[in-house]
Amino acid sequence: MIDISKISTEKRNENTKNIDLVSTSEILRLLNNEDKTVPLAVEKAIGQIATVVDMVTETFKKGGRLFYIGAGTSGRLGVLDASECPPTFGVPNDMVTGIIAGGDHALRFSVEGVEDSPKQAKDDLKKHHLTSNDFVIGIAASGRTPYAIGGVEYANELR
C-alpha cells in the first residue's frame, strides 16, 4: 500500500498554506510563483517527453490512435487536449481521444469513486475498440490513480 502522505499532490503546499488569509495581490503572487515551477519540472523531463512523443509519432505513422485516460482534473485536461487536436492540427476526430472516468458527465460534475476502478478503464477503452496499434497515455497528477493505471495496463496487455 502506498503511503499517500508521501505523495506531493496529496500534501498541503507549504508555500500557499495561508492563501485564504492574504490580500488578492498576494494570492496572485503566490499562484504566479507556483506556476513558475512548471517549466522547470518540464525541463527535467524533456528526455522522457521526447521518448513518448516519438512513440506516439510512430503510432500515428502506422495508422494507430492516441488515447488519454484519466480521472478528475487530469481526465478533464486529457479530454480538452484531445478535443483541440482536430481544429488545431487538422487531424481526424478519432485520432486523439480523451477518456475521463465517469464519462462526459464527469467533465462538468464531480463523480466520486470512479477513479478507483481499473476495470472501468479497460471497459471504457474497449468501447473505443482499442487495438495493439493504438497508444494509451494515463494522466494522473499523483502517478497512482487506479483508473489511469488500469487503462495503461490494458493497453499493454494488447501489445
VOGU-3710 file (C-alpha; in Angstrom, 3 decimals, decimal comma):
1> midiskiste> 0,000/0,000/0,000  1,257/3,457/-0,924  1,549/5,996/1,877  -0,298/8,934/0,297  1,132/11,330/2,876  4,421/10,997/0,986  2,921/11,974/-2,385  3,332/15,698/-3,086  -0,077/16,041/-4,763  -1,734/14,794/-1,571
11> krnentknid> 0,076/17,161/0,795  -0,646/20,708/1,765  1,534/23,089/-0,224  3,525/24,952/2,409  4,072/27,867/0,018  0,346/28,590/-0,178  -0,998/27,289/3,119  -2,215/30,752/4,190  -3,615/31,740/0,810  -7,034/32,405/2,306
21> lvstseilrl> -5,597/34,931/4,771  -3,739/37,281/2,404  -4,672/40,088/0,015  -5,780/39,494/-3,558  -2,432/40,772/-4,843  -0,592/38,363/-2,554  -2,821/35,458/-3,667  -1,957/36,228/-7,282  1,768/36,496/-6,464  1,675/33,141/-4,661
31> lnnedktvpl> -0,103/31,449/-7,569  2,269/33,023/-10,092  5,270/31,767/-8,127  3,822/28,240/-8,125  3,167/28,497/-11,875  6,862/29,286/-12,401  7,762/25,800/-11,168  6,046/24,121/-14,138  8,662/24,924/-16,828  11,405/23,702/-14,507
41> avekaigqia> 9,590/20,399/-13,998  9,078/20,044/-17,752  12,758/20,798/-18,348  13,750/17,921/-16,060  11,521/15,541/-18,035  12,408/16,615/-21,603  14,126/13,297/-22,377  11,148/11,251/-21,202  8,690/13,528/-23,005  10,682/13,244/-26,256
51> tvvdmvtetf> 10,618/9,447/-25,996  6,833/9,420/-25,623  6,348/11,919/-28,471  8,490/9,729/-30,742  6,468/6,653/-29,764  3,169/8,424/-30,453  4,505/9,679/-33,787  5,320/6,088/-34,782  1,836/5,046/-33,668  0,294/7,657/-35,976
61> kkggrlfyig> 2,530/6,641/-38,885  1,176/3,100/-38,528  -2,432/4,304/-38,517  -2,885/3,988/-34,751  -4,673/6,355/-32,416  -3,755/8,125/-29,194  -5,920/7,861/-26,099  -5,594/9,920/-22,946  -7,242/8,308/-19,935  -7,631/9,870/-16,527
71> agtsgrlgvl> -9,920/10,891/-13,702  -10,927/14,237/-12,269  -8,941/17,260/-13,395  -6,347/15,049/-15,092  -9,058/13,380/-17,160  -10,653/16,724/-17,982  -7,333/18,071/-19,274  -6,882/14,989/-21,452  -10,351/15,428/-22,946  -9,657/19,131/-23,508
81> dasecpptfg> -6,335/18,476/-25,248  -7,815/15,736/-27,419  -10,758/17,921/-28,427  -8,382/20,646/-29,632  -6,367/18,369/-31,934  -8,781/18,316/-34,906  -9,213/22,101/-35,218  -5,598/22,892/-34,334  -3,824/20,241/-36,402  -6,477/19,228/-38,931
91> vpndmvtgii> -6,481/15,596/-37,820  -9,499/13,259/-37,798  -11,751/13,460/-34,730  -10,849/9,937/-33,607  -7,060/10,261/-33,954  -6,694/11,620/-30,405  -9,376/10,760/-27,838  -9,682/11,769/-24,223  -11,498/9,454/-21,833  -12,466/10,565/-18,342
101> aggdhalrfs> -13,574/8,278/-15,519  -17,295/8,759/-15,093  -17,886/9,673/-18,747  -18,899/13,008/-20,189  -20,988/13,798/-17,107  -17,724/13,938/-15,143  -16,480/16,784/-17,335  -18,852/19,162/-15,564  -19,653/17,434/-12,300  -17,610/15,639/-9,693
111> vegvedspkq> -18,190/11,893/-9,773  -16,685/10,370/-6,660  -15,118/6,919/-6,569  -14,791/6,350/-10,322  -11,039/6,954/-10,215  -10,595/3,765/-8,185  -11,662/1,285/-10,883  -9,001/-0,118/-13,215  -11,670/-2,434/-14,666  -13,788/0,547/-15,704
121> akddlkkhhl> -10,827/1,969/-17,617  -10,496/-1,305/-19,503  -14,232/-1,302/-20,256  -14,083/2,319/-21,430  -11,187/1,576/-23,783  -12,984/-1,497/-25,139  -15,880/0,796/-26,138  -13,392/2,571/-28,400  -12,182/-0,755/-29,849  -8,614/-0,267/-28,625
131> tsndfvigia> -6,093/-2,325/-30,583  -2,406/-3,107/-30,327  -1,801/-0,349/-32,905  -3,062/2,323/-30,510  -1,208/4,204/-27,766  -2,626/4,987/-24,314  -1,334/7,695/-22,000  -2,604/7,571/-18,435  -2,836/11,022/-16,888  -2,641/11,215/-13,100
141> asgrtpyaig> -1,150/14,037/-11,049  -0,261/11,592/-8,288  1,009/8,923/-10,672  -1,088/6,312/-8,879  -4,731/6,698/-9,926  -6,107/3,155/-10,414  -8,322/4,206/-13,348  -5,384/5,649/-15,318  -3,106/2,758/-14,397  -5,787/0,244/-15,400
151> gveyanelr> -6,084/1,852/-18,819  -2,343/1,659/-19,446  -2,166/-1,913/-18,173  -4,964/-2,951/-20,513  -3,182/-1,312/-23,457  -0,016/-3,193/-22,538  -1,942/-6,472/-22,489  -2,784/-5,905/-26,161  0,849/-5,417/-27,232
//
